[in-house]
């Protein structure tokens, strides 16, 4: 347990050291600087951005984690906060994490996984959707309130978590990310699990629950359109080794023990930018 606590602190320091936060004040100022007639400081015109959230195709069926477990989800929910869009390139660092991340992954008992925030430079704020929502990811596409933006190149985004409130709050039970299902592996008994991440835990990995540097498929936005946010719960489980998870039943799935490898790894997974991707489409 002591080693796990040390690893957890190490991972927290690594993630916070690479994270970059842009204040809402600067975001608002950057967007408002653009006038509707295109005479603003950035030369853009105002656009309306419809918003929807979908789940990745992988999460709709059984997927295999980096730890070798076949995972089938029966539930996946998030309490999502505002989304922001930028013209800076996304923070994609795959299989090239700093040594501290590599050592930590080895302590967790699995290979180095997807992405570390790296030194992300967001550039100019191009758009935003400021409402929050509790999203049932396996319940189908969810339309959120429209956002605003300016014309120009969009290349990266921020996904944010927020404390659940309003419609759908009860299902989250106070958490900001919830997943349930079954994990199987040859030679092991099936693990029926109920995993969750709290905002305070995610904030240790990503300041204020902001997941910066997410990929927004590069596009030149010239008119109103739709921003589709894809959440990939498969990434949440990439580092999870269910060996330490309790054996349970489908009717009574077990929570991951506190400070266990599965719980630490699940929280880390929810804070990875590769779990959230964005795309703009014309109507």
C-alpha positions as CSV (number, residue, x, y, z in Angstrom):
1,X,0.0,0.0,0.0
2,X,2.9,2.4,0.8
3,X,4.3,1.8,-2.7
4,X,0.9,2.6,-4.2
5,X,0.7,5.8,-2.3
6,X,4.2,6.8,-3.5
7,X,3.3,6.0,-7.1
8,X,0.1,8.0,-6.8
9,X,1.9,11.1,-5.6
10,X,4.5,10.6,-8.4
11,X,1.8,10.3,-11.0
12,X,0.0,13.4,-9.6
13,X,3.2,15.5,-9.8
14,X,3.9,14.3,-13.3
15,X,0.5,15.1,-14.6
16,X,0.2,18.5,-12.9
17,X,3.7,19.4,-14.1
18,X,2.6,19.1,-17.7
19,X,-0.8,20.5,-17.5
20,X,-1.6,24.1,-18.7
21,X,-4.7,26.0,-17.8
22,X,-6.2,28.9,-19.7
23,X,-8.5,31.1,-17.6
24,X,-12.1,31.6,-18.5
25,X,-11.5,35.3,-18.5
26,X,-9.0,35.1,-21.3
27,X,-11.2,32.7,-23.2
28,X,-14.1,35.1,-23.0
29,X,-12.0,38.0,-24.0
30,X,-10.5,36.2,-27.0
31,X,-13.9,35.2,-28.4
32,X,-15.6,38.5,-27.7
33,X,-12.8,40.3,-29.5
34,X,-14.2,39.1,-32.8
35,X,-17.1,41.2,-34.1
36,X,-20.0,39.7,-36.1
37,X,-18.9,41.6,-39.2
38,X,-15.5,40.0,-39.2
39,X,-13.7,43.3,-38.1
40,X,-12.4,41.9,-34.8
41,X,-8.8,41.6,-33.8
42,X,-8.5,38.0,-35.0
43,X,-10.3,38.6,-38.3
44,X,-13.0,36.0,-37.6
45,X,-16.8,36.1,-37.7
46,X,-19.1,34.8,-35.1
47,X,-20.5,31.2,-35.6
48,X,-23.0,29.1,-33.8
49,X,-21.7,25.7,-32.7
50,X,-24.3,23.0,-32.0
51,X,-22.9,20.4,-29.5
52,X,-23.5,16.7,-29.0
53,X,-21.8,14.0,-27.0
54,X,-21.3,10.4,-28.2
55,X,-19.5,7.3,-26.9
56,X,-16.7,5.6,-28.8
57,X,-17.6,2.5,-30.9
58,X,-15.1,0.5,-28.9
59,X,-17.1,1.0,-25.7
60,X,-20.3,-0.4,-27.2
61,X,-18.8,-3.8,-27.3
62,X,-16.1,-5.8,-25.5
63,X,-12.6,-4.3,-25.7
64,X,-9.3,-5.6,-24.4
65,X,-7.2,-3.4,-22.1
66,X,-3.4,-3.0,-22.1
67,X,-3.4,-5.2,-19.0
68,X,-5.0,-8.0,-21.0
69,X,-8.6,-7.9,-19.6
70,X,-11.6,-8.2,-21.8
71,X,-14.0,-5.5,-20.6
72,X,-17.7,-5.2,-21.4
73,X,-19.5,-2.1,-20.1
74,X,-23.1,-2.0,-18.9
75,X,-22.9,1.6,-17.7
76,X,-20.8,4.7,-18.4
77,X,-21.6,8.2,-17.3
78,X,-19.9,11.5,-17.0
79,X,-20.6,14.9,-15.4
80,X,-19.3,17.1,-18.1
81,X,-18.6,20.8,-17.7
82,X,-17.8,23.5,-20.3
83,X,-15.9,22.7,-23.5
84,X,-13.4,25.1,-25.0
85,X,-11.8,25.1,-28.5
86,X,-8.4,26.4,-29.6
87,X,-6.2,26.8,-32.6
88,X,-3.1,25.3,-31.0
89,X,-2.1,21.8,-31.8
90,X,-3.3,19.0,-29.5
91,X,-1.0,17.5,-26.9
92,X,-0.4,14.1,-28.4
93,X,2.4,12.2,-26.7
94,X,2.1,8.5,-27.3
95,X,4.6,6.0,-25.9
96,X,7.0,8.9,-25.2
97,X,6.2,9.7,-21.6
98,X,8.8,11.1,-19.2
99,X,10.7,8.5,-17.1
100,X,8.7,9.2,-14.0
101,X,5.5,8.1,-15.9
102,X,7.2,5.0,-17.2
103,X,8.4,4.0,-13.8
104,X,5.0,4.6,-12.3
105,X,3.3,2.5,-15.0
106,X,5.8,-0.3,-14.2
107,X,4.9,-0.1,-10.5
108,X,1.2,-0.4,-11.5
109,X,2.1,-3.6,-13.2
110,X,1.4,-2.8,-16.9
111,X,3.0,-1.2,-19.9
112,X,3.2,2.5,-20.6
113,X,-0.2,3.7,-21.8
114,X,-1.7,6.3,-24.0
115,X,-1.1,10.0,-23.4
116,X,0.5,12.5,-21.1
117,X,-0.5,16.2,-21.4
118,X,3.0,17.3,-22.3
119,X,3.7,20.9,-22.9
120,X,0.5,22.0,-24.5
121,X,0.2,25.5,-26.0
122,X,-3.5,26.2,-26.7
123,X,-3.0,29.3,-28.8
124,X,-6.0,31.4,-29.5
125,X,-9.4,30.7,-28.0
126,X,-11.8,30.0,-30.9
127,X,-15.0,28.8,-29.3
128,X,-16.8,27.5,-26.2
129,X,-19.9,25.7,-24.9
130,X,-20.5,26.8,-21.3
131,X,-23.3,24.6,-20.0
132,X,-22.8,21.4,-17.9
133,X,-24.6,18.1,-18.3
134,X,-24.8,14.6,-16.8
135,X,-24.4,12.3,-19.8
136,X,-25.4,8.6,-20.0
137,X,-22.8,7.6,-22.6
138,X,-24.4,4.2,-23.4
139,X,-27.8,5.8,-23.8
140,X,-27.1,7.2,-27.3
141,X,-26.1,10.5,-28.7
142,X,-26.9,13.5,-26.3
143,X,-27.5,17.0,-27.6
144,X,-26.2,19.8,-25.4
145,X,-26.9,23.5,-25.6
146,X,-25.3,25.5,-28.5
147,X,-22.0,27.1,-28.1
148,X,-20.4,30.1,-29.7
149,X,-17.2,30.6,-31.6
150,X,-15.4,32.5,-34.3
151,X,-14.3,31.4,-37.8
152,X,-10.8,30.1,-38.2
153,X,-8.7,27.0,-37.7
154,X,-9.7,24.7,-34.8
155,X,-7.1,22.1,-33.7
156,X,-7.5,21.2,-30.0
157,X,-10.0,21.4,-27.2
158,X,-10.6,21.2,-23.5
159,X,-13.0,18.7,-21.9
160,X,-13.9,19.5,-18.3
161,X,-15.5,17.7,-15.4
162,X,-17.9,19.4,-13.0
163,X,-19.8,18.4,-9.9
164,X,-23.1,16.7,-11.0
165,X,-26.2,18.8,-10.7
166,X,-29.7,18.9,-12.3
167,X,-31.1,16.1,-14.5
168,X,-29.3,12.8,-14.2
169,X,-27.5,13.7,-11.1
170,X,-28.8,10.8,-9.0
171,X,-27.4,8.2,-11.3
172,X,-23.9,9.6,-10.7
173,X,-24.2,9.4,-6.9
174,X,-22.0,12.4,-6.5
175,X,-19.2,11.1,-8.8
176,X,-18.1,12.7,-12.1
177,X,-17.2,9.5,-13.9
178,X,-18.9,6.2,-13.4
179,X,-18.6,2.8,-15.2
180,X,-19.9,-0.6,-14.5
181,X,-19.5,-4.0,-16.2
182,X,-17.6,-7.2,-16.4
183,X,-13.9,-7.9,-16.9
184,X,-12.6,-11.3,-18.0
185,X,-9.2,-12.9,-18.5
186,X,-8.0,-16.4,-19.0
187,X,-7.1,-18.1,-15.7
188,X,-9.0,-15.5,-13.7
189,X,-12.6,-15.4,-12.3
190,X,-14.8,-12.8,-13.9
191,X,-14.8,-9.4,-12.1
192,X,-18.1,-7.6,-12.0
193,X,-17.2,-4.0,-11.1
194,X,-18.6,-0.6,-10.3
195,X,-15.9,2.0,-10.9
196,X,-16.0,5.7,-10.2
197,X,-13.9,8.8,-10.1
198,X,-14.5,11.9,-8.0
199,X,-13.8,15.4,-9.0
200,X,-11.3,15.9,-6.2
201,X,-9.3,12.9,-7.5
202,X,-9.3,14.0,-11.1
203,X,-8.2,17.5,-10.0
204,X,-5.1,15.9,-8.6
205,X,-4.2,14.8,-12.1
206,X,-5.8,17.7,-14.1
207,X,-6.1,21.2,-12.6
208,X,-9.7,22.1,-11.8
209,X,-10.9,19.0,-13.7
210,X,-9.8,20.5,-17.0
211,X,-8.5,17.9,-19.5
212,X,-6.5,20.1,-21.8
213,X,-4.9,19.3,-25.2
214,X,-7.6,17.0,-26.5
215,X,-7.7,16.3,-30.2
216,X,-10.1,18.4,-32.3
217,X,-9.8,17.2,-35.9
218,X,-8.2,20.1,-37.6
219,X,-10.7,22.1,-39.7
220,X,-11.2,25.6,-41.0
221,X,-14.5,26.6,-39.5
222,X,-16.2,29.1,-41.8
223,X,-19.9,28.8,-40.7
224,X,-22.3,27.4,-38.2
225,X,-21.9,23.7,-37.6
226,X,-21.8,20.9,-35.0
227,X,-19.1,20.0,-32.5
228,X,-19.2,16.3,-31.7
229,X,-17.5,15.2,-28.5
230,X,-16.5,11.5,-28.4
231,X,-15.8,10.0,-25.0
232,X,-13.8,6.8,-25.1
233,X,-14.2,4.8,-21.8
234,X,-11.8,2.2,-23.1
235,X,-9.0,4.6,-22.2
236,X,-10.3,4.8,-18.7
237,X,-9.4,1.1,-18.3
238,X,-6.1,0.8,-20.2
239,X,-4.0,0.6,-17.1
240,X,-6.5,-1.2,-14.9
241,X,-5.4,-4.7,-13.7
242,X,-8.5,-6.3,-12.3
243,X,-6.5,-8.9,-10.3
244,X,-6.9,-6.8,-7.2
245,X,-10.6,-6.2,-7.8
246,X,-13.0,-8.2,-5.6
247,X,-14.9,-11.1,-7.1
248,X,-18.6,-10.3,-7.1
249,X,-21.7,-11.0,-9.1
250,X,-23.6,-9.3,-11.9
251,X,-26.4,-8.4,-9.5
252,X,-24.0,-6.9,-6.9
253,X,-20.9,-5.6,-8.6
254,X,-18.0,-4.6,-6.4
255,X,-16.3,-1.2,-6.1
256,X,-12.5,-1.0,-6.5
257,X,-10.9,-0.9,-3.1
258,X,-9.5,2.5,-2.1
259,X,-5.8,3.0,-3.0
260,X,-5.8,-0.2,-5.0
261,X,-4.2,-0.5,-8.4
262,X,-7.6,-0.6,-10.2
263,X,-8.9,2.5,-8.5
264,X,-5.7,4.5,-9.0
265,X,-5.4,3.4,-12.6
266,X,-9.1,4.2,-13.3
267,X,-8.8,7.7,-12.1
268,X,-5.7,8.2,-14.2
269,X,-7.5,6.9,-17.2
270,X,-10.3,9.4,-16.8
271,X,-7.8,12.3,-16.8
272,X,-6.1,11.3,-20.1
273,X,-6.7,13.6,-23.0
274,X,-6.9,10.7,-25.4
275,X,-10.2,9.7,-23.8
276,X,-11.9,12.8,-25.3
277,X,-11.9,13.8,-28.9
278,X,-13.7,16.5,-30.8
279,X,-14.9,17.0,-34.4
280,X,-16.5,19.8,-36.3
281,X,-19.0,19.1,-39.1
282,X,-21.1,21.4,-41.3
283,X,-24.9,20.9,-41.2
